C-alpha cells in the first residue's frame, strides 16, 4: 500500500453529497417539527 499515492478517503464532496441525499427526504419532517415547536413562524 505504501508504493502508490494514498488519497484521503474522507472526501468533502462525497460527504456533502451524502448529507444532502440524507437531508432531502427529512426536510418536510424537520420543517413540521420546527413549526410544531414554534421556532419558525410559518
Buried (B, 14 or more C-beta within 10 A) or exposed (E): EEEEEEEEEEEEEEEEEEEEEEEEEEEEEEEEEEEEEEEEEE
